[in-house]
Amino acid sequence: MISTKGRYALRVMMDLAEQKEDVVPLKDIAERQEISKKYLEIIVKDLVKGKLIKGSSGKGGGYRLCRKPEEYSVGEILELTEGSLATVACLAPDVEECPRASQCKTLPMWAEFDKMVHDYFYSKKLTDLL
């Protein structure tokens, strides 16, 4: 399940993509998106750390995209803010292989579903949502 953090991160990225200004103040995004500025501060910190957006402080400060909107996939935004989108723990990256993997009759189904989710979100660009 995608949390509010992931959904709001998409809204922030879409808002930045829609604005014609070079730098967009966080308070403006919060007002337009009707999201708490305090909560957005947490989200944009992750987006900056993940190098999806750049921030500048002081008078005239705010945030802007690092790349063109069409160069962002929904998948990269969601994985940055949500972590792994794996359906089941045994398919998450960096986990030890389940000792039952070779005999698990449901694993192929979960793997196929995870691939569909991954491919779907990574095929959608930020511009597809605008």
FIVOSE-908387 format. One record per residue (C-alpha): residue in three letters; x, y, z. Coordinates in steps of 0.05 Angstrom, whole numbers, plus 5000, padded with zeros to 4 digits. Example, Ala and Ser with C-alpha at 12.3 -4.5 7.8 and 13.67 -1.06 7.14 Angstrom:
ala524649105156;ser527349795143;
***
This chain:
met500050005000;ile502550694983;ser502551155043;thr500851895046;lys508252045043;gly508951724975;arg502452034949;tyr504452724975;ala511352664945;leu508152554877;arg503853164888;val509953584906;met513653354844;met507553494800;asp506754184831;leu513954354817;ala513254094746;glu507154534735;gln510355174759;lys513855624710;glu518155964764;asp525255724774;val524455634850;val517855494885;pro516955664959;leu514655075002;lys509055485032;asp506155584962;ile506254844949;ala503054705016;glu497455205002;arg496054944932;gln496254214952;glu492754325019;ile498153945056;ser501454145122;lys507854525110;lys511054145168;tyr509553485135;leu512053735068;glu518653935101;ile519853195117;ile518052985046;val522253505010;lys528153325054;asp527752615026;leu526852864955;val532953324962;lys537152764993;gly535052304936;lys537252844886;leu530352904855;ile529653644873;lys534254204895;gly532854694951;ser535255384966;ser534155775029;gly533456505046;lys529657055011;gly527156794944;gly528656084966;gly524655454951;tyr525054824911;arg525854624839;leu526453984798;cys533453744782;arg531353464714;lys525853564663;pro519053294686;glu518952764631;glu525452464659;tyr522252264726;ser518551604733;val513151514785;gly516850894807;glu523151254827;ile519251774866;leu515151244903;glu521150794918;leu525151384944;thr519551584993;glu516450905007;gly522450445004;ser521449774969;leu514849674935;ala515548914942;thr508948574957;val511948055003;ala518148095047;cys521847535012;leu522147944948;ala524748574980;pro531748784959;asp537448615006;val533948065045;glu536547365054;glu533346855010;cys527546505044;pro529445795062;arg522745575032;ala523745934966;ser525245304927;gln518844974950;cys514245574955;lys508645484906;thr506246214913;leu513046544901;pro512446564825;met505646904831;trp508447434878;ala514547534834;glu510047634773;phe505648124810;asp511748514835;lys514348564764;met507648834740;val507549354796;his514749554782;asp513849594707;tyr507349984714;phe510150524761;tyr516750574723;ser513050644656;lys509151244682;lys512751914677;leu511352524718;thr508752864656;asp503552304648;leu500252554712;leu500053284692;
***
